[in-house]
């Protein structure tokens, strides 16, 4: 695959690393206004670093746009005349709808929106994908790219805002839960480093159990709760204090906020 990452900032470079480390590109272009900080990527041999977006588009088939939202429209305008029937346009820009992209480059292009999260930097992103009508023919290609850096799910575009809350904001929600568990472990006598290690790996194990087994969370909870035991005592106290309710209310509140921003 001939891939261009238009906008090699933190997200763009994370995507580039995931593709390169899995030998997913025959050639790759990385673009950035100041290329000095990304010159090291040329060591891969098949990577060209440039500040010329048009050069990258001309020499690539798959275009992954990871630029700042305020720059996206002008870059599309700058490169639209170079787009051919071979190009697949993949946007990672939050809040920039498919119809808005089509207004600039036309609906006769393969257009895909993707919404990865920051865990993409360690190959564990939950990436949601949607497309325009023509882009449906290239969704499997986009999923193959992002599956190299975690897990993907195709969803309708109208669910992208909700997915942003669950998957992108969700990273922060889970971090706060891990932090709270860490604080609890410190209170029980572990030092801070040990406490965080215990919390992180237990969280990772819980998620892995569900992923590998396909179980419902309550099934796994039943495996570790015994009558009159300490686990059910702790769970019930958390629920009395509103754990599930607070999480759900926080998720809904976050969604309401992102909906207001979109309307603004």
N, C-alpha and C positions, 0 to 999 in steps of 0.2 A: 504493500500500500504506500502511495505517495501522500504523505500527511504534512499539513502546515498547521502550526499552532500560532494563530494571530493574536499576539499579546502574551508574551512569555513572562508574566508575573508569577505570583505564588501558585495560583491555580493552574495556569498554563504550564508551568514547569513540572508540577506534580503529575499532570496528564502526560507530559512528554516523558518523564522518568518511567511511568508505568508502561508506556508503549515500548520504549527503548529497552527496558530491562527484560521484557518478554519477547524481544525481537519481532515486534508487531509492525515495523515500518521498513520498507525498502529504502526510502529516502524521507528525510524530515527537514522542514524549514521552521525555524523559530524566529519570530519577529518581535522587536522591541525598539523603542525610540533610542535608548542608550544601550548598545549591545555589549558594552565592556563586561558587565556583570554575568553575562551568559556565554561568553566566549569558550569557557571550559567544555561546553557541550560538543564542540567541534571534535573533541577527542574520540567521539564515537565513530568518526569517519564518514558516516552517511548523513550527518547533520550539517546544515548550512545555517549560520546565524546572520541575520540581516535586519536592517531597519526599513527595508523596502517591502511593504505589504503586497504590492503588485507583482514583484518578482516571485514571492512565495506562492501567490495564487496561480500564476502562470505555470509553475513547475510542480503543482500538486493536484491531487484529485479530491482529497478529503480536507476540508477547511474547518478547523476547530477554533471558534472565536471565543477568546477569554479576556477581552478588553474591558475597560471601565464602561459602565452603562452610558455615560455621557459622550463617549467616543465612538460607540458602536454604529450609530446612524451615519456618521461622516465616513467611517471606514467602509461600510457597505456601499455608500455612494461612490467612493474612490475606486472600488474594485468591481463594481457590478458589470461593467462592460467586458470584463475579462472572463466572466462566468460562462461556462459551456454546459452542454447536456451531460458531461461526465462528472461535474462537480457535485459533491455532497456538502451542504452547509450545515454545520453543527454549532449551535449557539449555547453557551453556558451562562448567558447574561440574564440575571434575575429580573423579572418584571417586563421583559421585552418580548411581546407576544408575536406569534407566528404571522398574524395578519399585518403587523407593523413591518416585519421583515419582507413580506410579500409586496407591500406597497413600494419598496425600493427596488427589489431584484426580480419581482414577478412571481406568480404562483406556479410557473412552469419549471421551477427548480426543486431539487430534493432538499427540503428544509426540515431540520430536526432541532428540537429544544431539549437540552439535558440539564438536570439539576443535581450535580454531585454535592457531597459535603466535605468538610475539611479532612475527614479520615482517608480521603483519596491519597493523601501524602504518605500513608503507610499501607496502601493497597486494600483498604477496608471500607471504601465509600459505599453508601446506599445511594445509587444514582437513578433518578426517575427520568423517563424519556417520553416525549410525544412528538408528533410530526404533522406536517400538512398532508394533503391527500396523496400527492406524488411521493412524498417522503416515506410513506408506509413501505415502499419497496426497498428502502435502505435502513429501516429500523433494526433489522437483524445485524447489519454491519455496525451500526452505532452501538448496539448492545455488546457485540463482540469486542469493540474497543474498550468500553467502560467495564466490562466484566474482567478485564485484565487488572483492574484496580478496585475490585470489590464485587458488588452485586447490582443488578439492574432490574427495573420494573417499567414496563410500558403502561402509561396511564393516559386518560383524556386530558387535553390541555387545561380544561376548566378545573382540574384537580391539582394543578402545579403549585398554586398558592398554599393549599393545604399540605402538600408534600414538602414544601419549603419549611413549614412549621415542624412537621413530624421528623424530617430527616436532617435539615440544615440547623434550624434552631434546636432540634432534638439533641444534637451533640452537646449543646450547653446544658440542657435539662439533665442528661445522663451524667455529665461531669459534676453537676451539683449534687446528684444522688451519691455518686462515688465519694465526693468531698464529705458529705454528711456521714456516710459510713466510716470514713477515715476518722472523723472527729469522734464518733462513737467508740471506735477501736482505741483511740488515744485515751479516752476516759476510762476504758477498761484496763489500761496499763501498758499498751504497746507504745513504742516511740513512734514519732511521726512517719519516718521512712518505712518502718515495718507496717504501720497501720495502712498507709497508702498502697503498699504492695499487696497486702491481704485484700483490700477493697477492690483494687483493679483486677486482680486475677480471679476473684470470686465472681465479679461482674462478667468478665470474659467467659468464665465457665458456664454461667447461667445462660448467656446468649448462645453459646456453642451447643449446649444441651438441646435447646429448642430447635436450632438450625439443623443439627444432625439427626435428631429423633423425630422432628415434625410434631412433637407433643404440644398440647395446650399448656400454658403456664400453670394452670391449676392442677394438672396431672403431676407436674414436677413438684409443686408445692405439697401435694398429698404424700409424696414419697418421703418428705423430710419432716412432716408434722405427725406427732404422736399424741394420743389422748393425754390431756393435762400436762403436755410437754412445754419446754421453753420456747420452741419455735412458734407454736400457735399463740402462746401468751404474748410474744413480741408482735406478731402480725395483728392480733386483735387490738393491741394498744395503739399501733400505728393507724389502724382504721378508725379507732375512736377519735384520734387526733386529726383525722381527715386526710390521710396520705393519698388515697386514690382520688378522692374528690378534689384535693388541691392540684394534683397533676392534671386532671381533666380540665379543671377551670383555668389553669395556666395555659394549657394548649389552646383552648377556645379563645382566651384573651389574646394570645399571640396571633391567632388567625384573624380576629377582629381588627387588630392593629395593622396587619399587613394588608387587609382589605381596605382600610381607610387610606393607607399610603397609596395604594393602587388607584383609588378614586381621585386622590389629590393632584 
